[in-house]
Amino acid sequence: MVTIREMRPDDGAAVIGMMREFYTSPAVITDGSEEIFAANVANCLSSSTCAEGFVFVDGEKIIGYGITARSYSTEFGGECVWIEDIYIAAEYRGRGVGSQFIRYVAARNPDKILRLETEADNTKAVTLYKRLGFKELPYLEMVRCGD
């Protein structure tokens, strides 16, 4: 049985290893970097009010991770929880772990708007998210990082 728990300091190496795989997969546009991976884990483990990290565990084995981030939406008039990352080891995909994590996040944040992004051609993820009540928004997302 897979359980979900908050990320702990001793999970960092395993999570960064999974980030390396996730961020070089077709599921993500950007490749990330070791600096970004380390910052993501550090922020999840800090007292940050913005980022929370979770691991998915089968027995003693970490088989995936998830990261959420908080924001506010003027469009929807409320606080949002963004599901930033969901990574599940290949041999555990299709077993309901992604659904379990989304339900876990929803239960922890019952009065918040849940948002996430996915690649349009990630059909398995799109199907899952729609089945869990997410709707597509036809946005062009833009980003500016530093100068």
N, C-alpha and C positions, 0 to 999 in steps of 0.2 A: 504494500500500500504506500502510495506517495503522500508525503506530508509537506506542508508549506510552513516555513518559519522565517523570522527576520534574519537577515544576513548578520554574521558575526565576523570579528576580525580574522579568525582562522579560516574563513571561507574565501578570503581574497584571492589567493593563487588559483583556486579552482574556478572562480567566477571570471577572472581575467583570461584564463585559458579558454573558457567558453565564449567570452567576448571576441577573442581573436577569430574564432570560427564563425560566429554570428556576423561580425562586421565585414567578413570577406565573402559572405554568402549572397545569393541573389535577393535575399529578403531585405537587404539594406543598401541604400545608394552609396553612402560614404564608407570608406574603409576604416575610419577611426585611427587611433595610434596608441602606442603604449602609454603615452602621457595622458590621453583622454581616458583610457581604460582605468588607469590608476586613480585619476581624479574622480571618475564615476564611483568606484568602490569607496574611496575616501569620503566622498560626500554622503554616500548611503550609510556609512558607519559613524558619521559625525552627528552633531546635534542639529543638523540642518533641518529646517522646517519645510524644505522644498523637495528633497529626494528621500525615498525609502527603498531599501533593497531587500529582496527575499530570495531564498533558495528553495528548490524543490528536492526533496530527499526521499530516497528509497532505501530503507534500512539506515545504513550509515553513509551511503553513497549519494553525493550531490549529482543530480541528473539534469539540473537546469536552474535558471534564475529568472527573476523578474525585477524590473525597476519601475517605480511610479514617481511622478512629479506633480506638484500642486501649482495651480494657477487660478485666475479668475477670468470668466468669460462675460464680456459685455453683451455679446450676441445672445447668450442663453441666460444672462442675469443671475449668475451664481458661481460658486466655487467649483473648480474642475480638478479631477484627478486624471492625469495623463498616464496611460500605460505605455511607458517608453520602450521597454524591452521585454520580450518574452522569448526565452531560448530554452529549448528542450532537446536533450541528446537524441540523436536519430532513432535509436532503438526504443525510445519511449514515446515517440510521436504517434498520434492517432489513438492514444489510450485515455484521452480525457484530461490530461494534465493542464493544457491551456484553458479549457473550460473551468476546471477546478480553480485555477489561479484567478481568472476573471471574476468568478463568483466570490472568491475570497476577498478580492479588492472591493467588490460591490458591498459585501457584508460589513467590511471595515469602514466604509464610507457611504452609508445608506442615503444621505441627503446631498450627495455630490453628483455632479455630472461626470460621467466617464467618457474619456476621449482616447483615441489611439490613431496611429497611422500604420498603413501597410502598403506594400507595393501592389499595384492593381493586378499584376500578373501572378501574385501569390494566391492562387485560387483557393487552396485549402484554407488559408488563413481568412480570406474574405468570406468564404462559406461559413466558417466557424463564427466569425464576428457577427454576421447577419443573423445566424441562428440564435445568438445570445442577445439579440435586440439592437445591435448597432446599425446605424444608417449611414450610407455614403454621403459625404459632403463634397461638392464639386469645386474644390479650391485648388488654386496654384499656390503652393507654399513657397515662401521666400525666406532667406536667412542672411544675416550679416554678422560675421564673427570678428570682433575687434576692428582694427584699422587696416 
